[in-house]
C-alpha cells in the first residue's frame, strides 16, 4: 500500500507539476489582485479535482466497455509518461504545450480563468487524467490500494492549491534555477516509473511467450 501511494504521489506530482503551475499563475494573472488570484486558485483546483475524480472512478468501467486490456493501458500510459519525463529532464515544457498560444491569449483576456486554462488543461490535462486511470486500473479493485491512489491524488492537489496561494513567494524563493532543478529531478523519477509500466505491460501481455 505504501509503495502504491509513493508511486502515485510521484506520478501525480510529475504530471500535474504543482511547482511549475505556481510559477505560471502570476504570468496568467498579471492584472489581478491577490484576492482575485486566491479565488481563481481555489475554484481552479476544485474544478480539476472533480474532473480527476470522475476519471478515477469511471475509468475502469470505460476501459472494460471499450475492450482495452490493462496490459495495453500500462504500455500506452508508460510511453506517454516516458515522453513527459524525457521532456522534463531536457528542460522542455512538460508534455509539450498544454494549450495553444491563441487559447492562452484568450484566457488571459478573461476575468475568470479558473476553469480554462487553470483547471483544464493545466491541472487536469491529458497526462494527469491518463495517469489516474492507469493507476486506478493497476489496483485491480483493491479498495485499500484505490484509497492510496486517491489519497496521493488529493495530497498533490492540496499541495498545488497551497503553492498557488503562495505563488509569488515560491517564485522568489526558488528562482528559475530552483524550479528547473526540481522539474528535472522529478523527470528522472517519472521516466523510471514509465519504463517500469511498459515492462509490466509487456510481461502481462505475454507477447514474448
C-alpha contacts under 8 A as a table, 3 or more apart, distances in Angstrom:
res1	aa1	res2	aa2	distance
1	X	4	X	5.08
1	X	5	X	6.19
1	X	144	X	7.06
1	X	145	X	5.71
1	X	148	X	6.51
2	X	5	X	5.03
2	X	6	X	6.09
2	X	148	X	7.56
3	X	6	X	5.08
3	X	7	X	6.10
4	X	7	X	5.22
4	X	8	X	6.02
4	X	145	X	6.63
4	X	148	X	6.55
4	X	149	X	6.79
5	X	8	X	5.10
5	X	9	X	6.00
5	X	145	X	7.75
5	X	148	X	4.92
5	X	149	X	5.62
5	X	151	X	7.49
5	X	152	X	5.83
6	X	9	X	5.12
6	X	10	X	6.18
6	X	152	X	7.63
7	X	10	X	5.26
7	X	11	X	6.09
7	X	193	X	7.68
8	X	11	X	5.08
8	X	12	X	6.04
8	X	135	X	6.91
8	X	148	X	7.94
8	X	149	X	5.63
8	X	152	X	5.90
8	X	153	X	7.25
9	X	12	X	5.25
9	X	13	X	5.88
9	X	149	X	7.71
9	X	152	X	4.85
9	X	153	X	6.65
9	X	155	X	7.78
9	X	156	X	6.85
10	X	13	X	5.11
10	X	14	X	6.19
10	X	186	X	7.61
10	X	189	X	7.55
10	X	190	X	7.10
11	X	14	X	5.25
11	X	15	X	6.12
11	X	131	X	7.18
11	X	190	X	6.29
11	X	193	X	7.85
12	X	15	X	5.07
12	X	16	X	5.66
12	X	17	X	7.66
12	X	128	X	6.44
12	X	131	X	7.28
12	X	132	X	7.91
12	X	152	X	7.64
12	X	153	X	6.40
12	X	156	X	6.63
13	X	16	X	5.56
13	X	17	X	5.41
13	X	18	X	6.75
13	X	156	X	6.08
13	X	186	X	7.93
14	X	17	X	5.14
14	X	85	X	7.89
14	X	183	X	7.85
14	X	186	X	6.02
14	X	187	X	6.86
14	X	190	X	6.65
15	X	84	X	7.79
15	X	94	X	7.98
15	X	127	X	5.62
15	X	128	X	5.14
15	X	131	X	7.71
16	X	122	X	7.38
16	X	123	X	5.36
16	X	124	X	7.29
16	X	125	X	7.81
16	X	127	X	7.75
16	X	128	X	5.94
17	X	20	X	5.40
17	X	21	X	6.20
17	X	123	X	7.90
17	X	183	X	7.96
18	X	21	X	5.05
18	X	22	X	6.07
18	X	156	X	7.49
18	X	157	X	7.90
18	X	159	X	6.94
18	X	160	X	4.60
18	X	163	X	6.87
19	X	22	X	5.15
19	X	23	X	6.51
19	X	160	X	7.38
19	X	163	X	6.88
19	X	170	X	8.00
19	X	179	X	7.12
20	X	23	X	5.25
20	X	24	X	6.27
20	X	179	X	7.00
20	X	183	X	7.67
21	X	24	X	4.83
21	X	25	X	6.13
21	X	122	X	7.57
21	X	160	X	7.71
21	X	164	X	7.42
22	X	25	X	5.46
22	X	26	X	7.75
22	X	160	X	7.39
22	X	163	X	5.51
22	X	164	X	4.90
22	X	166	X	7.67
22	X	167	X	4.82
22	X	168	X	7.96
22	X	170	X	7.19
22	X	171	X	7.43
23	X	26	X	6.65
23	X	27	X	7.68
23	X	167	X	6.10
23	X	168	X	7.51
23	X	170	X	7.23
23	X	171	X	5.50
24	X	27	X	5.37
24	X	28	X	6.48
25	X	28	X	5.16
25	X	29	X	6.23
25	X	164	X	7.02
25	X	167	X	6.89
26	X	29	X	5.08
26	X	30	X	5.83
26	X	167	X	7.06
26	X	168	X	7.10
27	X	30	X	5.67
28	X	108	X	5.95
29	X	32	X	5.32
29	X	37	X	7.10
29	X	108	X	6.97
32	X	36	X	5.83
32	X	37	X	6.28
33	X	36	X	5.15
33	X	37	X	6.24
34	X	37	X	5.12
34	X	38	X	6.29
35	X	38	X	5.18
35	X	39	X	6.43
36	X	39	X	5.15
36	X	40	X	6.22
37	X	40	X	5.04
37	X	41	X	6.06
37	X	165	X	7.68
38	X	41	X	5.00
38	X	42	X	6.18
38	X	164	X	7.58
38	X	165	X	5.85
39	X	42	X	5.27
39	X	43	X	6.10
40	X	43	X	5.28
40	X	44	X	5.78
40	X	112	X	6.90
40	X	113	X	6.83
40	X	114	X	4.83
41	X	44	X	5.16
41	X	45	X	6.08
41	X	114	X	6.70
41	X	118	X	7.93
41	X	161	X	6.40
41	X	164	X	6.00
41	X	165	X	6.87
42	X	45	X	5.44
42	X	46	X	6.06
42	X	161	X	6.69
43	X	46	X	5.06
43	X	47	X	6.14
43	X	114	X	5.86
43	X	115	X	7.44
44	X	47	X	5.34
44	X	48	X	6.18
44	X	113	X	7.98
44	X	114	X	4.29
44	X	115	X	5.50
44	X	118	X	5.52
44	X	119	X	4.53
45	X	48	X	5.05
45	X	49	X	6.00
45	X	118	X	7.74
45	X	119	X	5.99
45	X	123	X	7.51
45	X	157	X	6.85
45	X	160	X	7.61
45	X	161	X	6.36
46	X	49	X	5.10
46	X	50	X	6.48
46	X	119	X	7.85
47	X	50	X	5.25
47	X	51	X	6.40
47	X	115	X	6.73
47	X	119	X	5.86
48	X	51	X	5.07
48	X	52	X	6.15
48	X	115	X	8.00
48	X	119	X	4.62
48	X	120	X	6.62
48	X	123	X	6.19
48	X	124	X	5.32
49	X	52	X	5.26
49	X	53	X	6.04
49	X	124	X	7.78
49	X	154	X	7.78
49	X	157	X	7.19
50	X	53	X	5.20
50	X	54	X	6.18
51	X	54	X	5.26
51	X	55	X	6.47
51	X	124	X	6.76
52	X	55	X	5.12
52	X	56	X	6.06
52	X	124	X	6.29
52	X	128	X	7.78
52	X	129	X	6.01
52	X	132	X	7.17
53	X	56	X	4.84
53	X	57	X	6.07
54	X	57	X	5.32
54	X	58	X	5.96
54	X	59	X	7.81
55	X	58	X	5.34
55	X	59	X	5.08
55	X	129	X	6.48
55	X	132	X	7.03
55	X	133	X	6.23
56	X	59	X	5.62
56	X	60	X	7.89
56	X	129	X	7.92
56	X	132	X	5.60
56	X	133	X	5.40
56	X	136	X	6.29
56	X	150	X	8.00
57	X	60	X	7.32
58	X	61	X	5.44
58	X	62	X	6.32
59	X	62	X	5.12
59	X	63	X	6.27
59	X	133	X	5.27
59	X	136	X	7.91
59	X	137	X	7.72
60	X	63	X	5.06
60	X	64	X	6.26
60	X	133	X	6.96
60	X	136	X	7.48
60	X	137	X	5.89
61	X	64	X	5.14
61	X	65	X	6.17
62	X	65	X	5.05
62	X	66	X	6.19
63	X	66	X	5.15
63	X	67	X	5.96
63	X	68	X	5.12
63	X	69	X	7.27
64	X	67	X	5.00
64	X	68	X	6.23
64	X	69	X	7.65
65	X	68	X	7.88
68	X	72	X	6.59
68	X	73	X	7.04
69	X	72	X	5.27
69	X	73	X	6.38
70	X	73	X	5.00
70	X	74	X	6.08
70	X	137	X	6.87
70	X	138	X	7.40
70	X	201	X	7.46
71	X	74	X	5.10
71	X	75	X	6.27
71	X	200	X	7.50
71	X	201	X	4.24
71	X	202	X	6.79
71	X	204	X	5.80
71	X	205	X	5.56
72	X	75	X	5.23
72	X	76	X	6.09
72	X	201	X	6.53
72	X	205	X	7.65
73	X	76	X	5.25
73	X	77	X	5.67
73	X	134	X	6.50
73	X	201	X	7.66
74	X	77	X	5.18
74	X	78	X	5.74
74	X	134	X	6.63
74	X	197	X	5.38
74	X	198	X	5.94
74	X	200	X	7.18
74	X	201	X	5.04
75	X	78	X	5.05
75	X	79	X	6.20
75	X	197	X	6.33
75	X	198	X	4.43
75	X	199	X	7.65
75	X	200	X	7.90
75	X	201	X	5.18
75	X	202	X	6.98
76	X	79	X	5.18
76	X	80	X	6.35
76	X	198	X	7.63
77	X	80	X	5.20
77	X	81	X	6.09
77	X	130	X	6.73
77	X	131	X	6.97
77	X	134	X	6.81
77	X	194	X	7.64
77	X	197	X	7.53
77	X	198	X	7.91
78	X	81	X	5.12
78	X	82	X	5.91
78	X	193	X	7.79
78	X	194	X	4.32
78	X	195	X	6.24
78	X	196	X	7.62
78	X	197	X	5.09
78	X	198	X	5.13
79	X	82	X	5.02
79	X	83	X	6.28
79	X	194	X	6.68
79	X	195	X	7.72
79	X	198	X	6.97
80	X	83	X	5.23
80	X	84	X	6.32
80	X	127	X	7.44
81	X	84	X	4.92
81	X	85	X	6.06
81	X	127	X	7.12
81	X	190	X	6.96
81	X	191	X	6.90
81	X	194	X	5.51
82	X	85	X	5.00
82	X	86	X	6.11
82	X	190	X	6.99
82	X	191	X	4.87
82	X	192	X	7.89
82	X	194	X	5.09
82	X	195	X	6.83
83	X	86	X	5.19
83	X	87	X	6.22
83	X	95	X	6.88
83	X	191	X	7.85
84	X	87	X	5.24
84	X	88	X	6.32
84	X	94	X	5.59
84	X	95	X	4.67
84	X	187	X	7.52
84	X	191	X	7.81
85	X	88	X	5.11
85	X	89	X	6.25
85	X	94	X	7.51
85	X	186	X	7.71
85	X	187	X	4.26
85	X	188	X	6.33
85	X	189	X	7.76
85	X	190	X	5.33
85	X	191	X	4.80
86	X	89	X	5.13
86	X	90	X	6.34
86	X	187	X	6.48
86	X	188	X	7.51
86	X	191	X	6.58
87	X	90	X	5.31
87	X	91	X	6.25
87	X	92	X	5.01
87	X	93	X	6.64
87	X	94	X	5.66
87	X	95	X	6.46
87	X	96	X	7.84
87	X	187	X	7.64
88	X	91	X	5.12
88	X	92	X	5.68
88	X	93	X	6.71
88	X	94	X	5.38
88	X	95	X	7.94
88	X	183	X	6.07
88	X	184	X	5.35
88	X	186	X	7.76
88	X	187	X	4.96
89	X	92	X	7.62
89	X	183	X	7.25
89	X	184	X	4.31
89	X	185	X	7.15
89	X	187	X	5.10
89	X	188	X	6.28
90	X	184	X	7.19
91	X	180	X	7.01
91	X	183	X	7.80
91	X	184	X	6.82
92	X	96	X	7.41
93	X	96	X	5.34
93	X	97	X	6.50
94	X	97	X	7.50
95	X	98	X	7.38
95	X	127	X	7.68
97	X	100	X	6.51
98	X	121	X	5.99
98	X	122	X	6.22
98	X	125	X	7.36
99	X	103	X	6.10
99	X	104	X	6.46
99	X	117	X	7.50
99	X	121	X	6.91
99	X	122	X	7.99
100	X	103	X	5.16
100	X	104	X	6.24
101	X	104	X	5.09
101	X	105	X	6.17
102	X	105	X	5.22
102	X	106	X	6.18
103	X	106	X	5.11
103	X	107	X	6.08
104	X	107	X	5.05
104	X	108	X	6.18
104	X	117	X	7.31
105	X	108	X	5.22
105	X	109	X	6.44
106	X	109	X	5.31
106	X	110	X	6.76
107	X	110	X	5.31
107	X	113	X	5.88
107	X	116	X	6.73
107	X	117	X	6.67
108	X	111	X	7.54
108	X	113	X	7.10
110	X	113	X	6.31
112	X	115	X	7.68
113	X	116	X	5.21
113	X	117	X	6.08
113	X	118	X	6.34
114	X	117	X	6.69
114	X	118	X	5.04
114	X	119	X	6.02
115	X	118	X	5.66
115	X	119	X	4.78
115	X	120	X	6.31
116	X	119	X	5.94
116	X	120	X	5.56
116	X	121	X	7.07
117	X	120	X	5.24
117	X	121	X	5.67
117	X	122	X	5.94
118	X	121	X	6.68
118	X	122	X	5.22
118	X	123	X	6.35
119	X	122	X	6.04
119	X	123	X	5.24
119	X	124	X	5.97
120	X	123	X	5.66
120	X	124	X	4.95
120	X	125	X	5.72
121	X	124	X	5.42
121	X	125	X	4.18
121	X	126	X	7.38
122	X	125	X	5.76
123	X	128	X	7.34
124	X	127	X	7.91
124	X	128	X	5.79
124	X	129	X	6.07
125	X	128	X	5.52
125	X	129	X	6.06
126	X	129	X	5.35
126	X	130	X	5.87
127	X	130	X	5.23
127	X	131	X	6.04
128	X	131	X	4.98
128	X	132	X	6.20
129	X	132	X	5.27
129	X	133	X	6.38
130	X	133	X	5.31
130	X	134	X	6.18
131	X	134	X	5.08
131	X	135	X	6.03
132	X	135	X	5.23
132	X	136	X	6.02
132	X	149	X	7.96
133	X	136	X	5.28
133	X	137	X	6.06
134	X	137	X	5.12
134	X	138	X	6.27
135	X	138	X	5.12
135	X	139	X	6.77
135	X	149	X	6.93
136	X	139	X	5.43
136	X	140	X	7.52
136	X	146	X	6.08
136	X	149	X	6.82
137	X	140	X	5.73
137	X	141	X	7.58
139	X	142	X	5.46
139	X	143	X	7.92
139	X	145	X	5.62
139	X	146	X	6.06
141	X	146	X	7.26
142	X	145	X	5.41
142	X	146	X	6.16
143	X	146	X	4.98
143	X	147	X	6.06
144	X	147	X	5.04
144	X	148	X	6.29
145	X	148	X	4.92
145	X	149	X	6.31
146	X	149	X	5.12
146	X	150	X	6.16
147	X	150	X	5.11
147	X	151	X	5.83
148	X	151	X	5.01
148	X	152	X	6.15
149	X	152	X	5.17
149	X	153	X	6.23
150	X	153	X	4.94
150	X	154	X	6.13
151	X	154	X	5.18
151	X	155	X	6.09
152	X	155	X	5.03
152	X	156	X	6.29
153	X	156	X	5.31
153	X	157	X	6.22
154	X	157	X	5.00
154	X	158	X	5.99
155	X	158	X	5.09
155	X	159	X	6.13
156	X	159	X	4.95
156	X	160	X	6.05
157	X	160	X	4.88
157	X	161	X	6.28
158	X	161	X	5.11
158	X	162	X	6.27
159	X	162	X	5.06
159	X	163	X	6.14
160	X	163	X	5.20
160	X	164	X	6.06
161	X	164	X	4.96
161	X	165	X	6.23
162	X	165	X	5.17
162	X	166	X	6.34
163	X	166	X	4.96
163	X	167	X	5.52
163	X	170	X	6.99
164	X	167	X	4.83
166	X	169	X	5.42
166	X	170	X	6.11
167	X	170	X	5.18
167	X	171	X	6.16
168	X	171	X	5.25
168	X	172	X	6.30
169	X	172	X	5.19
169	X	173	X	5.95
170	X	173	X	5.07
170	X	174	X	6.03
170	X	175	X	7.98
171	X	174	X	5.65
171	X	175	X	5.58
171	X	176	X	7.76
172	X	175	X	5.45
174	X	177	X	7.10
174	X	178	X	4.61
174	X	179	X	6.05
175	X	178	X	5.40
175	X	179	X	6.37
176	X	179	X	5.29
176	X	180	X	6.31
177	X	180	X	5.17
177	X	181	X	6.21
178	X	181	X	5.14
178	X	182	X	6.32
179	X	182	X	5.34
179	X	183	X	6.14
180	X	183	X	5.07
180	X	184	X	6.06
181	X	184	X	5.36
181	X	185	X	6.10
182	X	185	X	5.25
182	X	186	X	6.18
183	X	186	X	5.33
183	X	187	X	6.13
184	X	187	X	4.79
184	X	188	X	6.40
185	X	188	X	5.35
185	X	189	X	6.68
186	X	189	X	5.17
186	X	190	X	6.09
187	X	190	X	5.05
187	X	191	X	6.08
188	X	191	X	5.17
188	X	192	X	6.45
189	X	192	X	5.27
189	X	193	X	6.35
190	X	193	X	5.06
190	X	194	X	6.05
191	X	194	X	5.02
191	X	195	X	6.29
192	X	195	X	5.26
192	X	196	X	6.36
193	X	196	X	5.08
193	X	197	X	6.31
194	X	197	X	5.04
194	X	198	X	6.37
195	X	198	X	5.07
195	X	199	X	6.20
196	X	199	X	5.09
196	X	200	X	6.06
197	X	200	X	5.17
197	X	201	X	6.11
198	X	201	X	5.05
198	X	202	X	6.17
199	X	202	X	5.14
199	X	203	X	6.12
200	X	203	X	5.13
200	X	204	X	6.12
201	X	204	X	5.17
201	X	205	X	6.03
202	X	205	X	5.13
202	X	206	X	6.62
202	X	207	X	6.44
202	X	208	X	7.89
203	X	206	X	5.58
203	X	207	X	7.28
203	X	208	X	7.76
206	X	209	X	5.20
